Amino acid sequence: MLELQGIHKTFNIGTVNEKKALVDLNLKINDGDFITVIGGNGAGKSTMLNIIAGVFTPEEGKITIDGVELKKKRKNKKDASSVEETPTQSVTTLDITKMPEYKRAAMIGRVFQDPMVGTAANMSIEENLALANRRGKRRGLRWNITKEERELFREKLKMLDLNLEDRMTTKVGLLSGGQRQALTLLMATLIKPKVLLLDEHTAALDPKTASKVLSLTDEITGKDKITTVMITHNMKDAISYGNRLIMMMNGNIIYDVSGEEKKNLTVQDLLLKFEQNSDGEFANDRMLLS
């Protein structure tokens, strides 16, 4: 459904701080996959997500996404017979390698590590949800939330089991970190994205809240069969969630496991795999991964 082919990304090229973040990275993400991503500090995990999201552009390689519906684009408004692209209903593969981040936003949802990033603190809960509900759609100058939207938001908020459905006019800045992260997750999936990117989205939360947000993640993505890529430093979570696990090191994927093999994994199996490929860096990264 989404494929990265031969991706290279280097920061500070030509300087003493040059860093090869991704080196000939290849990854094929199937429709409906829930992939957990683990790896030591500097392995390239977040860079990979930023490449998919369009924050960074690779020096080499190609990113394609499937199932994109092309719309009619007329060359001349007066000429109804003049059509530039394939009619609606046609499905193709789209090269998004150089597509800017704001254009990918209609296809890609994202939840960041910092709970404060994904929401507008000075706007109410319902206003934040309204922005998310109109992602990728044409917008006019009028700002209003319809009765139908409010009913939709209330039903979606009930799923979170945080009593936010009774606080829809509350400013988001007054919510706790866990409440904001749960709201961000809901916003990212309100309009089903082609791909949902989760960049250590529970790392800044306390264990109890993190567990709640992870359970919500599993429920929401499972219900709507949302293709998901989740970075985590918690190996137990990496094993427990999703149908596929990949391990990264030095800008590449060193381990890719799914199905029954993934279900039978243990934390010790992953530590051993990491140690075998760590080149002496295992002692430091073991603490990060544990």
C-alpha positions in Angstrom: 0.0 0.0 0.0 3.0 2.3 0.7 6.5 1.5 -0.4 9.9 3.1 0.2 12.5 2.1 -2.4 16.2 2.8 -2.0 15.8 5.7 0.4 18.9 7.7 1.3 18.9 10.6 3.7 22.0 12.4 5.0 22.0 15.4 7.3 24.7 18.2 7.2 26.2 16.9 4.0 29.8 18.0 3.5 30.4 19.1 7.1 32.1 17.4 10.0 28.7 16.7 11.4 27.6 14.7 8.4 25.2 11.9 9.4 23.8 9.2 7.2 20.4 8.7 8.7 18.9 6.3 6.2 21.0 4.1 3.9 19.3 2.3 1.0 16.2 1.8 3.0 13.5 -0.5 1.5 10.1 -1.1 3.1 6.8 -2.3 1.7 3.8 -1.6 4.0 0.8 -3.7 3.1 -2.8 -2.5 3.5 -4.0 -3.0 7.0 -0.5 -3.6 8.5 0.1 -2.4 12.1 3.9 -2.2 12.2 5.8 -1.6 15.4 9.3 -0.1 14.9 12.1 -0.5 17.4 15.8 0.4 17.4 18.5 2.3 19.3 19.0 6.0 19.5 19.9 7.3 16.0 18.8 4.2 14.2 16.7 6.2 11.7 13.2 5.5 13.1 11.9 9.0 13.3 13.7 10.0 10.1 11.8 7.3 8.3 8.5 8.6 9.6 9.5 12.1 8.6 10.3 10.9 5.1 6.9 9.3 4.8 5.2 12.4 6.2 7.0 14.7 3.8 9.0 16.6 6.5 12.2 15.6 4.8 13.0 14.8 1.2 15.4 12.0 0.4 18.5 12.5 -1.7 17.9 9.2 -3.5 15.0 6.8 -3.6 11.3 6.7 -4.3 8.1 6.7 -2.1 4.8 5.5 -3.6 1.3 5.1 -2.2 -1.5 2.9 -3.7 -5.2 3.3 -4.0 -5.2 7.0 -4.8 -8.3 8.2 -6.6 -7.6 10.6 -9.4 -10.1 13.3 -10.1 -11.0 15.1 -13.4 -9.0 18.2 -14.0 -10.2 20.3 -16.9 -7.7 22.3 -19.0 -10.3 24.8 -20.0 -13.4 25.5 -17.9 -15.4 26.4 -21.0 -14.5 23.1 -22.7 -16.4 20.4 -20.9 -14.7 17.7 -23.1 -11.2 18.7 -22.1 -10.0 16.3 -19.4 -6.4 16.2 -18.1 -6.5 13.2 -15.8 -8.1 9.8 -15.5 -11.8 10.1 -14.4 -12.8 9.6 -10.8 -13.1 5.9 -9.8 -9.8 5.1 -11.3 -7.2 3.8 -8.8 -3.5 4.2 -9.4 -0.1 4.3 -7.6 1.1 7.8 -6.8 4.7 8.9 -6.5 4.8 11.2 -3.4 8.6 11.4 -3.1 8.7 15.2 -3.7 5.1 16.0 -2.6 5.1 18.6 0.1 4.0 17.8 3.6 0.8 19.8 3.5 -0.4 17.9 0.4 0.2 14.6 2.1 -1.8 15.6 5.1 -5.1 14.4 3.4 -3.6 10.9 3.2 -1.3 10.6 6.3 -2.3 11.0 9.9 0.3 11.5 12.6 0.6 11.6 16.4 3.8 13.0 17.9 5.6 12.2 21.1 4.8 15.6 22.6 1.1 15.7 23.6 1.1 19.5 23.1 2.0 19.3 19.4 -1.1 17.7 17.8 -3.7 20.1 19.1 -4.4 23.9 19.2 -4.4 24.8 22.9 -6.4 28.0 22.6 -9.2 26.3 20.7 -12.0 24.2 22.1 -12.2 20.4 21.8 -15.0 20.6 19.2 -13.1 23.3 17.2 -10.0 21.0 17.1 -12.1 18.1 15.9 -13.8 20.3 13.3 -10.3 21.2 11.9 -9.5 17.5 11.7 -12.8 16.6 10.1 -12.2 19.0 7.3 -8.7 17.9 6.5 -8.1 17.6 2.8 -11.5 19.2 2.0 -12.2 22.5 0.3 -12.8 25.3 2.9 -14.6 28.6 2.6 -14.3 31.7 4.7 -17.2 30.9 7.0 -16.4 29.1 10.3 -19.3 27.1 11.8 -19.7 23.7 13.4 -22.9 22.0 12.2 -25.3 20.0 14.4 -24.3 16.8 12.5 -20.7 17.4 13.3 -21.3 18.0 17.0 -23.3 14.7 17.1 -20.4 12.9 15.3 -17.8 14.4 17.7 -19.8 13.4 20.8 -20.0 9.8 19.6 -16.3 9.6 18.8 -15.4 11.2 22.1 -17.4 8.6 24.0 -15.1 6.0 22.6 -12.2 7.5 24.6 -14.1 7.0 27.9 -12.6 10.2 29.3 -15.9 12.2 29.7 -14.7 14.7 27.1 -18.0 14.4 25.3 -19.5 16.6 28.1 -16.7 19.2 27.8 -16.7 19.9 24.0 -16.4 23.7 24.5 -13.5 23.4 26.9 -10.2 24.8 25.7 -7.8 22.0 24.9 -5.0 23.7 26.8 -6.9 22.9 30.0 -6.7 19.1 29.4 -4.1 16.8 30.8 -1.3 15.4 28.6 -3.0 12.0 28.3 -6.3 13.6 27.4 -4.7 15.7 24.7 -2.8 12.7 23.3 -6.1 10.7 23.2 -7.7 13.6 21.4 -4.8 13.9 19.0 -5.2 10.2 18.2 -8.9 10.7 17.5 -8.2 13.8 15.3 -5.6 11.9 13.3 -8.1 9.1 12.5 -11.4 11.0 12.3 -11.0 11.0 8.5 -9.5 7.6 7.9 -5.9 8.2 6.7 -4.1 6.0 4.2 -1.4 5.6 6.8 -1.2 6.5 10.5 2.2 7.4 11.9 2.8 7.2 15.7 6.1 8.6 16.8 6.6 7.2 20.3 3.2 8.7 21.1 3.1 7.3 24.6 6.7 8.1 25.7 5.8 11.3 27.5 2.9 9.8 29.5 2.9 8.1 32.8 2.6 4.2 32.6 -1.1 4.1 33.4 -2.0 6.8 30.9 0.3 5.3 28.3 -1.5 2.0 28.6 -4.8 3.7 28.2 -3.7 5.5 25.0 -2.2 2.3 23.6 -5.4 0.4 24.2 -7.3 3.2 22.4 -4.8 3.0 19.6 -5.4 -0.7 19.2 -9.1 -0.3 19.3 -9.4 2.6 16.8 -6.9 1.2 14.3 -8.4 -2.3 14.5 -12.0 -1.1 14.1 -11.3 0.9 11.0 -8.4 -1.3 9.7 -6.1 1.6 9.5 -2.6 1.0 8.2 -0.3 2.0 11.1 3.4 2.5 11.8 4.3 2.9 15.5 7.7 3.7 16.8 8.3 2.5 20.4 11.2 2.0 22.8 9.2 -0.5 24.8 9.9 -4.0 23.5 6.9 -5.5 25.3 4.6 -3.1 23.5 6.4 -3.8 20.2 5.7 -7.5 20.6 2.1 -7.1 22.0 0.7 -4.7 19.4 0.5 -5.0 15.7 0.9 -7.9 13.2 4.5 -7.0 12.2 7.7 -5.8 13.9 10.8 -4.3 12.3 14.1 -3.5 14.0 16.3 -0.7 12.6 20.0 0.1 13.0 22.3 2.5 11.3 19.6 3.7 8.9 18.4 0.4 7.7 16.1 -2.5 8.6 18.0 -5.5 10.2 15.0 -7.5 11.2 11.4 -7.8 9.8 9.1 -10.4 11.4 5.3 -11.0 11.3 2.6 -13.6 11.8 3.2 -16.5 14.2 6.9 -15.8 14.5 6.2 -12.4 15.9 3.6 -13.7 18.3 6.2 -16.1 19.7 8.8 -13.5 20.2 10.2 -12.6 23.7 12.0 -9.5 24.9 15.1 -11.7 25.3 14.9 -12.7 21.6 14.9 -9.0 20.6 17.8 -8.2 22.9 19.8 -11.0 21.4 19.0 -9.9 17.9 20.0 -6.4 18.8 23.2 -7.5 20.5 24.2 -9.6 17.4 24.0 -6.5 15.2 25.1 -3.7 17.6 28.9 -3.5 16.9 29.7 -2.6 20.5 26.8 -0.2 20.9 24.6 -2.6 22.7 25.4 -1.6 26.3 24.0 1.9 25.8 21.1 1.0 23.5 20.0 -1.9 25.7 18.8 0.6 28.4 16.9 2.6 25.8 15.1 -0.5 24.5 14.3 -2.1 27.8 
